[in-house]
Amino acid sequence: MCILFSAQAYYTYSKTLYSRYDEKLGSILNHITKRIDLDDLYQCVITGEKSEKYHQVQETLNNLVDEFNLFYLYSAFVRDKLMVNICSATSEAERARGEQDMELLETSDAYPEEELNKFSVAIAEDQITFFEETSEWGVAYTGCKPLINSTGVHFGLLCADISIEALRNTLHKSVLYSILLTLGTGILFASILIFWLHKNVTGPIIALEKSVRKFAEKSRGKKKDPKHLVFDAPEINTRNEVEFLSIAIAQMSKDMRNYVEDILEAEETAKSAQEEAANMTILAYKDALTHVGSKIAYDDSVRTLEKDLKENLVKEFGFAMIDLNNLKVINDSYGHANGNLYIAGACHIVCTIFRHSPVFRIGGDEFVVILKNDDYEHRHELIEVANQKFFETENDYSREPWDRYSVAIGLAEYKSGDTVDSVSKRADEDMYLNKQKMKKART
């Protein structure tokens, strides 16, 4: 009986933990796949050349590997007993160490042949595959989703890895505790049983043994429902150790049933909380209308930028403050539905121009771009492009009023001695001045 409960505890807890990780990895892979143009990525693999959308995929993976606290996040395929990279995330910690993004079609021999076979099998599937894999980077629990273009070609895998060291430690500790508890209970039961036998109380013991056998049979038949773990105690009125044993076993079965119910309830609560937290995180960090970063995501990025400044991890960046003109007029004259189209259309232009920098919607008609990388190097040219584009749309009278987008843009760059807040305020002031100039020009 002790062995049965120990084995059952290991099986149930292990299955629950792995199922929880399967759901988490599956949710992440499905979320990322929806944001990838698979036909464009397929062309990148065929030609070996990176497209604009490829860079967006790279940026998405880089952001999400830290957001979801993953071991690794990458897309690849197997060729000639080598792992061939399509697009692999570089975490913030790796970037801090000076590591760069892997190149398109860069190969790696870090995986043994038996591990490569797992990926080869997974790429041919039509669903997400989960398995443990070992490479030079360590042992991980991996979820793999095939990348399939619109013509049905399976050209790669999107993989998310979680370190299973913590999972195994938790599992081993929990199972060890269950085994020790079960063995301790079994030893106590055996000691009491021997004492009864010495007292020659064979009749009550036989009756008690039958009840225990029935309890064990019900336990084996109803493993998934702890409510069936009910011990039917025989009627014993010997007023000695046999009667006390009967009462103790009945209480033990009740406590054990309650213990199992508490575990299952706690696991269900933890699962629901984890799912809700994951959904809340995704929703909180994305603006529902424009799908750019939300105010919460902006505040988080500002805190990260402030930390990087203090640690001398960043030396140049800028802010582009963007404020929509005429939104109130659109809302009042044509309705809020068209006002939303006005906001979303203007945001699309901003994202298209500043494609290498994060864009955030921090108010109803306010957007912020944190200028980085190539966008920062070409900030003045990009501002000119944006101003020209919005000037053209505003003055294109063939468009609907809500498609004639108009914005005021302010620019500020980080200088030695600045804080993130001071750069932001300068950009806001510059935007306000440009907005006033635009109003004067119209009058």
NORRAWO-V594158 format. One record per backbone hydrogen bond with DSSP energy under -1.0 kcal/mol. NH is the residue of the N-H (numbers start at 0). CO is the residue of the C=O. E is the energy in kcal/mol with one decimal. If there is no record, write none. Layout:
<<NH & CO & E> <NH & CO & E>>
This chain:
<<4 & 0 & -2.5> <5 & 1 & -2.3> <6 & 2 & -2.9> <7 & 3 & -2.6> <8 & 4 & -2.5> <9 & 5 & -2.3> <10 & 6 & -2.7> <11 & 7 & -2.9> <12 & 8 & -2.4> <13 & 9 & -2.4> <14 & 10 & -2.4> <15 & 11 & -2.2> <16 & 12 & -2.3> <17 & 13 & -2.4> <18 & 14 & -2.3> <19 & 15 & -2.0> <20 & 16 & -2.0> <21 & 17 & -2.5> <22 & 18 & -2.2> <23 & 19 & -1.9> <24 & 20 & -2.9> <25 & 21 & -2.7> <26 & 22 & -2.3> <27 & 23 & -2.1> <28 & 24 & -2.8> <29 & 25 & -2.4> <30 & 26 & -2.1> <31 & 27 & -2.3> <32 & 28 & -2.5> <33 & 29 & -1.6> <34 & 31 & -1.5> <35 & 32 & -1.6> <37 & 35 & -1.1> <40 & 36 & -2.3> <41 & 37 & -2.3> <42 & 38 & -1.9> <43 & 39 & -1.7> <44 & 40 & -1.8> <45 & 41 & -2.4> <46 & 42 & -2.9> <47 & 43 & -2.3> <54 & 50 & -1.5> <55 & 51 & -1.4> <56 & 52 & -2.2> <57 & 53 & -2.5> <58 & 54 & -2.4> <59 & 55 & -2.4> <60 & 56 & -2.6> <61 & 57 & -2.4> <62 & 58 & -2.1> <63 & 59 & -2.4> <64 & 60 & -2.1> <66 & 62 & -1.7> <67 & 63 & -2.5> <69 & 64 & -2.4> <70 & 160 & -2.7> <73 & 158 & -2.4> <74 & 86 & -1.9> <75 & 156 & -1.8> <76 & 83 & -2.0> <78 & 81 & -2.6> <81 & 78 & -1.1> <82 & 107 & -2.4> <83 & 76 & -3.5> <84 & 105 & -3.2> <85 & 74 & -2.8> <86 & 74 & -1.6> <88 & 72 & -3.2> <94 & 90 & -2.6> <95 & 91 & -2.1> <96 & 92 & -1.2> <97 & 94 & -1.5> <98 & 93 & -2.4> <104 & 84 & -2.9> <105 & 102 & -1.9> <107 & 82 & -1.9> <115 & 111 & -2.1> <116 & 112 & -1.9> <118 & 114 & -1.3> <119 & 115 & -2.3> <120 & 116 & -2.2> <121 & 117 & -2.2> <122 & 118 & -1.9> <124 & 121 & -1.2> <128 & 143 & -2.7> <130 & 141 & -2.0> <132 & 139 & -2.5> <134 & 137 & -1.8> <135 & 109 & -1.1> <137 & 134 & -1.6> <139 & 132 & -2.4> <140 & 161 & -3.2> <141 & 130 & -3.1> <142 & 159 & -2.2> <143 & 128 & -3.1> <144 & 157 & -2.5> <146 & 155 & -3.2> <148 & 152 & -1.9> <151 & 148 & -2.0> <154 & 146 & -2.1> <156 & 75 & -2.5> <157 & 144 & -2.9> <158 & 73 & -3.7> <159 & 142 & -2.1> <160 & 71 & -3.0> <161 & 140 & -2.1> <167 & 163 & -2.7> <168 & 164 & -2.2> <169 & 165 & -2.6> <170 & 166 & -2.5> <171 & 167 & -3.0> <172 & 168 & -2.4> <173 & 169 & -2.4> <174 & 170 & -2.6> <175 & 171 & -2.6> <176 & 172 & -2.3> <177 & 173 & -2.2> <178 & 174 & -3.0> <179 & 175 & -2.9> <180 & 176 & -2.5> <181 & 177 & -2.8> <182 & 178 & -3.5> <183 & 179 & -2.6> <184 & 180 & -2.2> <185 & 181 & -2.6> <186 & 182 & -2.9> <187 & 183 & -2.3> <188 & 184 & -2.4> <189 & 185 & -2.7> <190 & 186 & -2.5> <191 & 187 & -2.3> <192 & 188 & -2.5> <193 & 189 & -2.4> <194 & 190 & -2.0> <195 & 191 & -2.4> <196 & 192 & -2.4> <197 & 193 & -2.1> <198 & 194 & -1.2> <199 & 196 & -1.5> <200 & 195 & -1.4> <201 & 199 & -1.0> <204 & 200 & -1.7> <205 & 201 & -2.4> <206 & 202 & -2.0> <207 & 203 & -2.6> <208 & 204 & -3.0> <209 & 205 & -2.0> <210 & 206 & -1.8> <211 & 207 & -2.3> <212 & 208 & -2.2> <213 & 209 & -2.2> <214 & 210 & -2.3> <215 & 211 & -2.5> <216 & 212 & -2.4> <217 & 213 & -2.4> <218 & 214 & -2.0> <219 & 215 & -2.2> <220 & 216 & -1.9> <221 & 217 & -1.6> <224 & 221 & -1.1> <227 & 224 & -1.7> <228 & 225 & -1.8> <229 & 227 & -2.1> <232 & 230 & -1.2> <235 & 233 & -1.0> <243 & 239 & -2.0> <244 & 240 & -2.6> <245 & 241 & -2.2> <246 & 242 & -2.1> <247 & 243 & -2.6> <248 & 244 & -2.9> <249 & 245 & -2.0> <250 & 246 & -2.3> <251 & 247 & -2.8> <252 & 248 & -2.8> <253 & 249 & -1.8> <254 & 250 & -3.1> <255 & 251 & -2.9> <256 & 252 & -2.4> <257 & 253 & -2.6> <258 & 254 & -2.6> <259 & 255 & -2.6> <260 & 256 & -2.6> <261 & 257 & -2.5> <262 & 258 & -2.1> <263 & 259 & -2.6> <264 & 260 & -2.5> <265 & 261 & -2.6> <266 & 262 & -2.6> <267 & 263 & -2.3> <268 & 264 & -2.5> <269 & 265 & -2.6> <270 & 266 & -2.5> <271 & 267 & -2.6> <272 & 268 & -2.7> <273 & 269 & -2.4> <274 & 270 & -2.4> <275 & 271 & -2.7> <276 & 272 & -2.6> <277 & 273 & -2.4> <278 & 274 & -2.5> <279 & 275 & -2.9> <280 & 276 & -2.4> <281 & 277 & -2.0> <282 & 278 & -2.6> <283 & 279 & -3.0> <284 & 280 & -1.7> <286 & 291 & -3.4> <290 & 286 & -2.1> <292 & 358 & -2.3> <293 & 284 & -1.1> <297 & 293 & -2.4> <298 & 294 & -2.6> <299 & 295 & -2.2> <300 & 296 & -2.3> <301 & 297 & -2.5> <302 & 298 & -2.2> <303 & 299 & -2.1> <304 & 300 & -2.5> <305 & 301 & -2.7> <306 & 302 & -2.2> <307 & 303 & -2.4> <308 & 304 & -2.2> <309 & 305 & -2.1> <310 & 306 & -1.8> <311 & 308 & -1.4> <312 & 307 & -3.1> <317 & 370 & -1.4> <318 & 411 & -2.7> <319 & 368 & -2.3> <320 & 409 & -2.4> <321 & 366 & -2.9> <322 & 407 & -2.5> <323 & 364 & -2.7> <324 & 405 & -3.1> <329 & 325 & -2.2> <330 & 326 & -2.7> <331 & 327 & -2.8> <332 & 328 & -2.5> <333 & 329 & -2.9> <334 & 330 & -1.3> <338 & 334 & -1.6> <339 & 335 & -2.5> <340 & 336 & -1.5> <341 & 337 & -2.1> <342 & 338 & -2.1> <343 & 339 & -2.8> <344 & 340 & -2.6> <345 & 341 & -2.0> <346 & 342 & -2.3> <347 & 343 & -2.1> <348 & 344 & -1.6> <349 & 345 & -2.0> <350 & 346 & -2.7> <351 & 347 & -2.1> <352 & 348 & -2.1> <353 & 349 & -2.9> <354 & 352 & -1.0> <356 & 353 & -1.1> <359 & 367 & -2.7> <360 & 292 & -2.9> <361 & 365 & -1.2> <362 & 365 & -1.2> <366 & 321 & -2.9> <367 & 359 & -2.6> <368 & 319 & -2.0> <369 & 357 & -1.8> <370 & 317 & -2.5> <374 & 371 & -1.2> <375 & 371 & -1.2> <376 & 372 & -2.0> <377 & 373 & -1.9> <378 & 375 & -1.5> <381 & 377 & -2.6> <382 & 378 & -2.5> <383 & 379 & -2.1> <384 & 380 & -2.4> <385 & 381 & -2.7> <386 & 382 & -2.9> <387 & 383 & -2.6> <388 & 384 & -2.6> <389 & 385 & -2.7> <390 & 386 & -2.0> <391 & 387 & -2.3> <392 & 388 & -2.1> <393 & 389 & -2.3> <394 & 390 & -1.6> <396 & 394 & -1.1> <398 & 395 & -1.6> <402 & 399 & -2.3> <403 & 400 & -1.1> <404 & 402 & -1.2> <407 & 322 & -2.5> <409 & 320 & -2.7> <411 & 318 & -1.9> <413 & 316 & -2.6> <417 & 414 & -2.6> <422 & 418 & -1.9> <423 & 419 & -2.3> <424 & 420 & -2.5> <425 & 421 & -1.9> <426 & 422 & -2.1> <427 & 423 & -2.1> <428 & 424 & -2.6> <429 & 425 & -2.4> <430 & 426 & -2.3> <431 & 427 & -2.3> <432 & 428 & -2.3> <433 & 429 & -2.2> <434 & 430 & -2.2> <435 & 431 & -2.2> <436 & 432 & -2.3> <437 & 433 & -2.1> <438 & 434 & -1.9> <439 & 435 & -2.3> <440 & 436 & -2.2> <441 & 437 & -1.6> <442 & 438 & -1.5>>
